[in-house]
Amino acid sequence: MAYNAITIDTSVFSQYSYQIESGLFKQLDQFYVMPAILVFSEIVVREVWTHMEKQASETVKQLEAALDKCGKNLNSSSGSINQVRSLLVPSIDCRDMIGKRLHHFIESKNGEVVSVKEQISIDEIVERYFYSEAPFSGSGSKKNEFPDAMALLSLEKWAMRNGYQVLAVSRDGDWKRFSQVSDYIDVIEDLASALEYFQPDNTAHEFCYSLKNILYRSPKHPLHEEIICRIETELSECMPVPEADSIFLYDWDSVEIETQEVKLRDDESLIPVQAQKDSLVVQGVFSVAAIARCYFDFSVRDSIDKDYVPMGSCVASAELEPDVDVLIHLYGDFSSVELVTVEHVELLTEIRSVNFGEVEPSWMKEPPAPQ
């Protein structure tokens, strides 16, 4: 199937934590000059706006609370606190700030937003609702499906009127069910795989096949060593939050990740997501084996003087075996792997937390002295 338009559902924005300026969303810049068009439903734009505004507002609240604690607990001067506030806290309302980000995101990709009221009538939606036609289902809470219905019906009408065949990227079951009865919209779950449909250059696909063989079979090849090294560096710069159980109160230091092994996941393909004359962006999933370590400092609260009494410390470790989604940015002549260099890599998968299980001061683990 040949597609000349692509659209993205809210579920995919959520999958990548609404990071619209980086990762796979950054690769959508290619549609500014492509004959294919990037199109968004008005409903999706509004939903993404709402979610991003909620995230931003919550972050501002947490930041303000942290700055307040700096004054109380660290005796930081009001001048220093206000200086940090002016650098980090937006000077405009969060909704306006997110609106500007979304406007730039769409404009920078020459994207089009499809209006619901300009494409469909409420009668069309109501009729589908009462006849349980896709995307409405015959069971469950159909009222929750109204946003999907408005988005999909308006996109389908837009595609029909303008002669577009749309590839929609969505993890939502209602979108998948609708695509089964639509002549104008097909649905795929994975954004990287969707972008592959718009890379007509066979050289990019042939290079990805060659690079895959290198990553599987040639550990000493410069491209293999450079890619793995870059991934290890990115992993070491992750800042996950430690999770642990203890009979004591504890503070913790940052989590350090030491990589033991990184390899392209078995049976995993490398997908070209943006191909230019002398640059290529490739997506792949890598298996990781690593050790995470964290320093814990323990205390108990004295019920008499209400003070906190130090109880020692420990360094806890945990084994990690995540699969990480990676973007590899390459530069050179892609007719040969020997003429290509690695510009940088991006981790699309966040390691947000590490569970260290039960933790306790080191002295509690020491063996008893011999009698």
Residue pairs with C-beta under 8 A, 6 or more apart in sequence:
1 165
1 186
2 165
3 36
3 165
3 166
3 167
3 186
3 197
3 198
4 35
4 36
4 37
4 164
4 165
5 36
5 37
5 38
5 39
5 159
5 164
5 165
5 166
5 167
6 31
6 36
6 37
6 38
6 39
6 166
6 167
6 168
6 169
6 194
6 195
6 197
6 198
7 38
7 39
7 40
7 41
7 44
7 155
7 166
7 167
7 168
7 169
8 40
8 44
8 168
8 169
8 170
8 191
9 44
9 151
9 168
9 169
9 170
9 171
9 172
9 175
10 44
10 47
10 48
10 51
10 172
11 170
11 171
11 172
12 169
12 170
12 171
12 191
13 20
13 44
13 48
13 51
14 51
15 171
16 23
16 24
16 25
16 191
16 348
17 350
18 48
18 51
18 52
18 55
19 25
20 52
20 101
20 102
20 105
21 101
21 105
22 346
23 327
23 346
23 348
24 191
24 192
24 195
24 273
24 283
24 327
24 348
25 105
27 195
27 273
27 274
27 281
27 327
28 38
28 109
28 111
29 108
29 109
29 274
30 198
30 274
30 276
31 37
31 38
31 109
31 110
31 111
31 198
32 108
32 109
32 110
33 110
34 198
36 198
37 110
37 111
37 112
37 164
38 109
38 110
38 111
38 112
39 111
39 112
39 113
39 114
39 155
39 158
39 164
39 166
40 106
40 111
40 112
40 113
40 114
41 113
41 114
41 116
41 150
41 151
41 152
41 154
41 155
42 113
42 114
42 115
42 116
42 151
42 154
43 116
43 147
43 148
43 150
43 151
43 154
44 151
45 102
45 106
45 113
47 147
48 102
49 95
49 98
49 99
49 102
52 98
52 101
52 102
53 94
53 95
53 98
56 90
56 94
56 97
56 98
57 94
60 89
60 90
60 94
63 88
63 89
64 85
64 89
67 81
67 84
67 85
70 76
70 80
70 81
70 84
71 78
71 81
90 97
105 111
106 113
114 154
114 155
114 158
115 154
116 150
116 151
116 154
118 154
119 153
119 154
119 155
119 157
119 158
119 161
120 150
120 153
120 154
120 157
124 153
125 146
125 149
125 150
125 153
127 133
128 134
128 135
128 136
128 149
128 153
129 136
129 142
129 146
129 149
132 138
132 142
133 181
134 174
134 177
134 178
134 180
134 181
135 145
135 148
135 149
135 152
135 174
135 175
135 177
135 178
136 142
136 145
136 149
136 174
137 145
137 174
137 177
145 174
148 172
148 174
148 175
148 178
149 174
152 174
152 175
152 178
152 182
152 185
155 166
155 168
155 185
156 166
156 182
156 184
156 185
158 164
159 165
159 166
159 184
159 185
160 184
164 184
165 184
165 186
166 184
166 185
166 186
167 186
167 187
167 188
167 194
167 197
168 175
168 179
168 185
168 186
168 187
168 188
169 187
169 188
169 189
169 190
169 191
169 194
170 176
170 187
170 189
171 189
175 187
176 187
178 185
178 187
179 185
179 186
179 187
188 194
192 271
192 273
192 283
193 271
195 271
195 273
195 274
196 271
196 272
196 273
199 205
199 272
199 273
199 274
199 275
201 272
201 275
203 275
203 334
203 335
204 272
204 275
204 280
204 334
205 272
207 272
207 280
207 334
207 337
207 340
208 269
208 270
208 271
208 272
208 282
209 270
210 337
211 223
211 270
211 282
211 337
212 264
212 269
212 270
214 221
214 223
214 224
214 337
215 224
215 227
215 263
215 264
215 270
215 284
216 264
218 224
219 225
221 337
223 337
223 340
223 342
226 341
226 342
227 328
227 342
227 345
228 262
228 263
230 342
230 344
230 345
231 259
231 262
231 286
231 288
231 324
231 326
231 345
231 347
232 259
232 262
234 345
234 346
234 347
235 257
235 259
235 262
235 288
235 290
235 324
235 347
235 351
236 256
236 257
236 258
236 259
238 255
238 257
238 347
238 350
238 351
239 254
239 255
240 255
240 257
240 292
240 351
240 352
240 353
240 354
241 255
241 352
241 353
241 354
242 252
242 255
242 294
242 296
242 316
242 353
242 354
242 355
242 356
243 353
243 354
243 355
243 356
244 250
244 252
244 294
244 296
244 316
244 355
244 356
244 357
244 358
244 359
245 357
245 358
245 359
246 296
246 298
246 358
246 359
246 360
247 360
248 298
248 299
248 300
248 311
248 360
248 361
249 298
249 299
249 300
249 301
249 308
250 296
250 297
250 298
250 299
250 359
251 296
251 297
251 299
252 294
252 295
252 296
252 297
253 294
253 295
253 296
253 297
254 294
255 292
255 293
255 294
255 354
256 292
256 293
256 294
257 290
257 291
257 292
257 320
257 351
258 290
258 291
258 292
258 293
259 288
259 289
259 290
260 289
260 290
260 291
261 287
261 288
261 289
262 286
262 287
262 288
262 289
263 286
263 287
264 270
264 284
264 285
264 286
264 287
265 284
265 285
265 286
265 287
265 323
266 287
268 284
268 285
268 286
269 284
270 282
270 283
270 284
270 328
271 282
271 283
271 284
272 280
272 281
272 282
273 281
273 282
273 283
273 327
274 280
274 281
275 281
278 331
278 332
278 333
279 329
279 330
279 331
279 343
280 329
280 330
280 331
280 334
280 340
281 327
281 328
281 329
281 330
282 327
282 328
282 330
283 325
283 326
283 327
283 328
283 348
284 325
284 326
284 328
285 323
285 324
285 325
285 326
286 323
286 324
286 326
287 321
287 323
288 320
288 321
288 322
288 323
288 324
289 319
289 320
289 321
290 319
290 320
290 321
290 322
291 317
291 318
291 319
291 320
292 317
292 318
292 319
292 320
292 354
292 356
293 315
293 316
293 317
294 315
294 316
294 317
294 354
294 356
295 313
295 314
295 315
296 313
296 314
296 315
296 316
296 356
296 359
297 310
297 313
298 310
298 311
298 312
298 313
298 314
298 360
298 361
299 308
299 309
299 310
299 311
300 308
300 309
300 311
301 307
301 308
301 309
302 308
302 309
311 361
312 361
312 362
312 363
312 364
313 361
313 362
314 359
314 360
314 361
314 362
314 365
315 362
316 356
316 357
316 359
317 356
318 354
318 355
318 356
318 357
320 351
320 354
322 349
322 351
323 349
324 347
324 348
324 349
324 351
325 347
325 348
325 349
326 345
326 346
326 347
326 348
326 349
327 345
327 346
327 348
328 342
328 345
329 342
329 343
329 344
329 345
329 346
330 340
330 341
330 342
330 343
331 340
331 341
331 342
331 343
332 339
332 340
332 341
333 339
333 340
334 340
